[in-house]
Structure formats: structure tokens, C-alpha cells
Amino acid sequence: MKRPPCDHRLVTLERDDRCRAGLQSKPGAGNSDGISMRLEAALDRRANHLTLIRVLAAVAVLVSHSWTLTLGPGTPEPLSGLFGMSLGSVSVLVFFGISGVLIPMSLERAETLAIWARARILRIFPALFCVALLTALVLGPLFTTEEIGAYFGSTAPVRYVLNVATLAKVNTALPGVFEAATPAPHVNGSLWTLPYEVGCYLLVALLGTAGLFRRQTGVLAVAALLAVTAFAVWQRKALGLSYTSLGHFLNFALPFLTGTLFYLLRRRILLNWKPALVLLGLTWAALGTDFLRPMLSVTLVYWVLWIGLVPQGSLLAYNRLGDYSYGTYIYAFPIQQTVAQVMPGISPVAAIAVALPITLCFAVLSWLLVERPALRLKRRHAPAPAAPVMTAG
């Protein structure tokens, strides 16, 4: 019998109110000693910590951005000296790694490609449209240096909403808004990663349409893609890929494809402290080399899956609240820009203390008023499953 579909969304993401407490349960999904478990069995368990990890990653992006937004461009962000990339950059890799596991899994369990694609659209774009609308119609008029009549008399606010809501040009500026801001007058600088996330989704759709996820050759195909991507990221300077669109995509595709390969090998991968420590040691050895980023991607994905899927405990209670990671990610930057504008000279730590609670309030409202209703709309238009669907609360 075909396994009933249960969609597991990310962002960047993958959660609706029926799957919020974790992934679909499966009787006899394997026993765990609390520190080790096969990935397949861990993915089949009812509850996990992935939602909490995503929220913490989104908060870490906010924390990282606080240094640049308050002290100006060129200010080292947390972890920059250790990894050659900031805390925010590492956190985004966590998002892509989790997506790499859950996105192909949701495609395999979806009835059709169209149903899966609609779920992805409803997860990303309604909330994105709302943040674009609020930014252009509320934040913009409050902080523009232009006359209100001139601001609304131009086509810039409408173009901003359309560009952001469709991911056509996410780093669009608004006339007179945050013109003196650092590092640049981007109203929402965090959104630049979303087109690359969608690009990874399209890659999964292409692989799934080719039937590679249901064949053994799929493992070889994804492994080959991962190897090519890792080589390109490793040699990005020699290949001239640094700070290019292709280079950015490869940087994000690396943890995503790592997660996808782990998912395809889920029956063989053991989530255990021993491989985790080995990977950590190899990453430490790669510090200061160009191979750090490929090694860090593999290590991050493994550690996130191990910590997120294997341990149980009281922290699982967080899953009853909701998935506030996406809302935190898309609202943080304009709120931080506002704090820096209203409180010039504020320290990075003080700016975090002010911006974080405000951002979390917007994230909760986004989940309750936009994201969760959108996910229910997806379910309402989906065909009835052939068998009862087991849900998690």
C-alpha cells in the first residue's frame, strides 16, 4: 500500500499544524538508546527538534546582522574570524541542509508534483507578499526622506512589492528609505537567499520528475552532483566563482545536496556521536583552508540531523507553539534597520535586545494570520488520501 502523504515544510520551512510536532510516526520505527539511531527510523518518529533548530538559526541570523547594521560595513560578525563566514552565513547553511532532507521526502510522499509544488508556493509566497506590502505601505512612508505625496506618487512602492513578492529582485530599495543605512540601503537584506532556496526546490523537482529518487541510480546522480558542487566551492577562487550568482547558488546547494544524499542513504546512515566527532575533527583540521566550506557543510548537516532527530525530552514541547522560523527570518532585517535608524549609535547587543522581541512578535503573527492559514488552504484543495493519514496532534 502506498504510504499516506504527509508534507514536511521548511525555510526556510516545512511544517503545517498537522505535522508541527514532528514527522509522521511509524509503528516499530526502531529503538533508540537516546544518542544513536538510523536516519530512516529517526525520520519516521513522531517528534523532533528541527522546528526549534530552525527558529534558533533564524535568531542567529538576526544576531549576526546586528554588528554590521549598527557598526557599519566591514565590522566582523560573530564567527567570522573562525570560519571565514559569519554566524548568519553558517545559520543559513543549516536551513539549506534541513531543506535538503525534508524537501525530497515531501516530494516522494506527495500524490503529484503539482500538489508538492503548490505546497511550496503556499509556504513561501503568502508571507513574503505580506512582508513586502507592510514594508512598502507602512515602513516606507514612516522613514522616507521624500514627501509622502512624492513617495506614493512614484511607482517605486508598487515595483518593490512586485519584485519582492515574486522574488524577481529581492534587494530592491525604496525611495528615501534607509538611504544612510549600513551596509547598504537594502530594506530587507535577508531575502537574497530565498531565490537560491527556490532554485534548490526546482532541482529536486527535476530529479524527482526524472524518477531518480525511486531508483538506485538516484544515489549516484545526487552523489555526483554533490561531488561537482563541493569541488566548485572548494576551487571557487580559481574558477572565478566568488561573489557571483552561480557561486552563491553552489554555496547553498552544497548543504542542500548533502541533506538530499543523506535522505537517499537514510537506511544506511547511523546518527551517532562517533561519526559526529570525526566530522568535527575533520572540520577543525580544515580551518584556514579553502576546503573548510565543503567540510563544514557536511558536518553541519550531520550534527543538525543527529541533534534534531535523535534526542527526546522536554524541549519537544516547543513544537506545540508553531513554526516561527520563516517569519523571524523575513521580518528581522527591516526591524533591525528601523532600530538602527531610530537609535543611532546603539550597540550591537542592545540592538539585539530591542529588535529580537519585536521580530518574534511579527513572526508569531505571521504564522497565526498568514502562514498557517495558507497551509490549510493547501490541504483544503488537495485530493483526499487513499488511506487515513496519521497526524501528529
C-alpha positions in Angstrom: 0.0 0.0 0.0 1.3 3.5 -0.8 2.3 5.4 2.2 -0.1 8.2 3.0 1.5 11.6 2.2 2.4 14.0 5.0 4.0 17.2 3.8 7.0 18.4 5.8 7.8 22.1 5.0 10.7 24.2 5.9 12.8 27.7 5.3 13.4 28.1 5.1 10.1 26.0 6.5 8.3 22.6 6.2 5.6 22.4 8.9 1.8 22.7 9.0 -0.3 22.5 12.1 -0.9 18.8 11.5 2.8 17.9 11.3 4.0 20.6 13.7 5.0 18.2 16.4 7.3 16.3 14.2 7.5 13.8 11.3 5.0 11.1 10.7 5.1 8.2 13.1 5.5 4.7 12.1 4.9 1.7 14.4 8.1 -0.1 15.2 10.2 2.7 13.7 13.3 1.4 15.5 14.6 1.7 19.0 17.0 4.4 20.1 19.4 4.5 23.1 18.9 8.3 23.1 22.2 9.0 21.4 22.2 6.9 18.2 19.6 5.9 15.6 19.3 5.1 11.9 18.3 8.2 9.9 15.3 6.3 8.4 13.9 5.4 11.8 14.6 8.9 13.2 12.7 10.5 10.3 9.8 8.2 11.0 9.5 9.2 14.6 6.6 11.4 15.7 8.5 14.2 17.3 11.8 16.0 16.7 13.7 19.3 17.4 14.0 20.5 13.8 11.4 23.3 14.2 13.3 24.6 17.3 16.6 24.4 15.4 15.2 26.4 12.5 14.0 29.1 14.9 17.3 29.3 16.6 19.0 29.5 13.2 16.8 32.4 12.2 17.5 34.2 15.5 21.3 33.6 14.9 20.9 35.4 11.6 19.4 38.4 13.4 22.2 38.3 16.0 24.9 38.2 13.3 23.4 41.1 11.3 23.3 43.3 14.3 27.0 44.0 14.1 27.0 45.2 10.5 23.7 47.2 10.9 24.9 49.1 13.9 28.6 49.5 13.4 28.8 49.7 9.7 30.2 47.6 6.8 33.4 45.8 7.4 32.6 45.1 11.0 33.4 41.5 11.7 30.3 39.5 12.6 30.4 36.6 15.1 32.4 33.5 13.9 33.9 35.5 11.0 37.4 35.1 12.4 37.0 31.3 13.0 35.2 30.1 9.9 35.8 32.9 7.4 32.0 33.2 7.4 29.6 34.8 9.8 27.2 33.2 12.3 24.4 34.3 10.0 26.0 32.6 7.0 26.5 29.3 9.0 22.9 29.5 10.1 21.7 29.8 6.5 23.6 26.7 5.7 21.6 25.0 8.5 18.4 26.0 6.7 19.5 24.6 3.4 20.8 21.4 5.0 17.4 20.7 6.7 15.6 21.5 3.5 17.8 19.1 1.6 16.4 16.3 3.7 12.8 17.3 4.0 12.0 18.7 0.6 12.8 15.4 -1.4 11.0 13.5 1.3 7.9 15.6 0.9 8.1 15.2 -2.9 8.2 11.4 -2.5 5.2 11.4 -0.3 3.1 13.9 -2.3 0.4 12.4 -4.6 1.6 14.5 -7.6 4.3 17.0 -8.5 1.6 19.7 -8.7 0.4 19.1 -5.1 4.0 19.3 -3.9 4.7 22.5 -5.9 1.5 24.1 -4.6 2.6 23.4 -1.0 6.0 25.0 -1.7 4.3 28.1 -3.2 1.9 28.4 -0.3 4.7 28.1 2.2 6.9 30.8 0.8 4.9 33.4 -1.1 1.9 34.5 1.0 4.1 35.5 4.0 6.6 37.1 1.6 3.9 39.2 -0.1 2.7 40.4 3.4 6.2 41.5 4.5 6.7 43.3 1.2 3.3 45.0 1.5 3.9 46.1 5.1 7.4 47.3 4.2 6.2 49.4 1.2 3.0 50.8 2.6 3.9 51.2 6.3 7.6 51.2 7.0 8.4 53.2 3.8 6.2 56.2 4.4 7.4 56.4 8.0 11.1 56.6 7.2 11.3 58.0 3.7 13.1 61.3 3.4 10.8 62.3 0.5 7.4 64.0 0.7 4.7 61.4 1.2 2.9 62.6 -1.9 6.1 62.1 -4.0 6.7 58.7 -2.3 3.2 57.4 -3.2 3.2 59.3 -6.5 6.0 57.2 -7.8 5.8 53.6 -9.0 8.6 52.5 -6.6 6.4 51.1 -3.8 4.4 49.0 -6.3 7.5 47.8 -8.0 9.1 47.0 -4.7 6.1 44.8 -3.7 6.0 43.0 -7.0 9.8 42.5 -7.2 10.0 41.1 -3.6 6.8 39.1 -3.7 7.8 37.3 -6.9 11.5 37.0 -5.9 12.3 38.9 -9.1 14.6 41.4 -7.4 14.5 41.0 -3.6 17.2 43.6 -2.7 15.2 46.5 -4.1 15.4 49.8 -2.4 12.5 52.2 -1.6 12.9 55.9 -2.4 14.4 57.8 0.5 14.2 54.8 2.9 17.3 54.0 4.9 19.4 55.9 2.4 22.1 56.4 5.0 21.8 52.9 6.4 24.7 50.4 6.7 25.8 48.3 5.0 23.5 49.4 2.1 20.0 50.9 1.7 18.5 47.5 1.3 15.2 47.5 3.2 15.3 43.7 3.7 18.8 42.3 3.1 18.0 38.8 4.3 15.7 38.0 1.4 18.5 37.5 -1.1 18.9 33.8 -0.1 15.3 32.9 -1.0 15.7 32.7 -4.8 18.5 30.2 -4.2 16.3 28.2 -2.0 13.6 28.1 -4.7 16.4 27.1 -7.1 17.2 24.1 -4.9 13.5 23.2 -4.9 13.5 23.3 -8.7 16.5 21.0 -8.7 14.6 18.5 -6.5 11.6 18.7 -8.8 13.8 17.9 -11.8 15.4 14.9 -10.1 12.0 13.7 -8.9 10.5 14.1 -12.3 13.3 12.0 -13.8 12.4 9.3 -11.2 15.9 9.4 -9.7 14.6 9.3 -6.1 13.0 5.9 -6.7 16.0 4.3 -8.3 19.4 3.3 -7.1 20.9 5.4 -9.8 19.4 8.4 -7.9 22.0 8.0 -5.2 24.8 8.0 -7.8 23.3 11.0 -9.6 23.0 13.1 -6.4 26.5 11.9 -5.2 27.9 13.1 -8.5 26.2 16.5 -8.3 27.4 16.8 -4.7 31.0 16.0 -5.7 31.0 18.5 -8.5 29.4 21.2 -6.3 31.9 20.5 -3.5 34.8 20.8 -6.0 33.5 24.0 -7.4 33.0 25.5 -3.9 36.5 24.3 -2.9 38.1 25.9 -6.0 35.7 28.9 -6.2 38.6 31.4 -6.3 40.4 29.7 -9.1 37.2 29.2 -11.0 36.2 32.9 -10.5 33.0 32.0 -8.7 33.5 34.1 -5.6 30.7 36.7 -5.2 28.8 35.6 -8.3 25.2 34.3 -8.5 26.4 30.9 -9.6 28.9 30.8 -6.7 26.2 31.7 -4.2 23.9 29.0 -5.6 26.7 26.4 -5.3 27.4 27.5 -1.7 23.8 26.9 -0.8 23.4 23.8 -2.9 26.3 22.1 -1.1 24.5 21.6 2.2 21.2 21.1 0.4 22.6 18.2 -1.8 24.3 16.8 1.3 21.0 16.6 3.0 19.4 15.1 -0.1 22.1 12.4 -0.3 21.7 11.6 3.4 18.0 11.2 2.8 18.6 8.8 -0.1 21.0 6.8 2.1 18.8 7.0 5.2 18.7 3.3 5.7 22.4 3.1 6.0 23.3 6.3 7.9 23.6 6.0 11.6 23.2 9.1 13.6 25.7 8.6 16.4 28.2 10.6 18.4 31.3 8.8 16.9 30.8 10.0 13.3 29.8 13.4 14.7 33.1 13.8 16.5 35.1 12.5 13.5 33.4 15.1 11.2 34.0 17.8 13.8 37.7 16.9 13.9 38.0 17.0 10.1 36.3 20.4 10.0 38.7 21.6 12.6 41.6 20.4 10.5 40.2 22.2 7.5 40.2 25.6 9.3 42.1 28.2 7.3 41.8 26.2 4.0 39.6 26.5 1.0 38.2 23.1 1.8 36.6 24.4 5.0 33.2 25.3 3.5 32.6 21.8 1.9 33.7 20.1 5.1 31.6 22.4 7.3 28.5 21.8 5.2 28.7 18.0 5.7 29.4 18.4 9.4 26.6 20.9 9.9 24.0 18.7 8.2 25.1 15.6 10.2 25.1 17.4 13.5 21.7 19.1 12.9 20.1 15.7 12.0 21.7 14.0 15.0 20.7 16.7 17.5 17.4 17.4 15.8 16.1 13.9 15.3 17.6 11.6 17.9 17.3 13.1 21.4 13.9 13.3 23.0 13.0 15.3 26.1 11.1 18.3 27.4 12.3 20.6 24.6 9.8 18.8 22.3 7.1 20.8 24.0 8.2 23.7 21.8 6.5 22.0 18.8 3.1 22.9 20.3 3.8 26.6 19.7 4.3 26.8 15.9 6.9 27.3 13.3 8.1 30.9 13.6 11.4 30.5 11.8 10.3 31.9 8.4 8.6 34.9 9.9 11.7 35.6 12.1 13.9 35.4 9.0 11.9 37.7 6.7 10.9 40.3 9.3 14.2 40.6 11.2 16.2 42.8 8.8 13.7 45.7 8.3 13.1 45.8 12.0 16.8 45.9 12.7 17.2 48.7 10.2 14.4 50.6 12.0 16.1 50.2 15.4 19.4 51.4 14.0 17.7 54.4 12.4 15.7 55.3 15.5 18.5 54.7 17.9 21.8 55.9 16.2 24.9 54.7 18.0 23.2 51.8 19.7 25.5 48.9 20.4 25.0 45.5 18.6 24.0 43.8 21.9 21.5 46.5 22.8 20.1 46.4 19.2 19.5 42.7 19.6 17.7 43.2 22.9 15.4 45.7 21.2 14.9 44.1 17.8 14.5 40.4 18.8 11.3 40.6 20.8 9.7 42.8 18.2 10.7 40.4 15.4 9.4 37.4 17.3 6.0 39.2 17.7 5.8 39.7 14.0 6.9 36.1 13.4 4.1 34.8 15.6 1.5 37.0 13.9 2.8 35.9 10.5 2.4 32.2 11.5 -1.0 32.6 13.0 -2.5 35.0 10.5 -0.8 34.2 7.2 1.4 31.1 7.1 -0.8 28.6 8.9 -4.0 29.6 7.1 -2.1 29.3 3.8 -1.1 25.8 4.7 -4.7 24.9 5.5 -5.6 26.3 2.1 -3.1 23.9 0.6 -4.7 21.0 2.4 -8.2 22.0 1.5 -7.5 21.8 -2.2 -5.5 18.5 -2.0 -7.3 15.3 -3.1 -8.5 13.0 -0.4 -5.8 10.4 0.5 -6.5 6.8 -0.3 -6.0 5.8 3.3 -6.3 7.6 6.6 -3.4 10.0 7.3 -1.6 9.7 10.6 -1.1 13.1 12.1 0.9 14.4 14.9 -1.5 16.2 17.1 
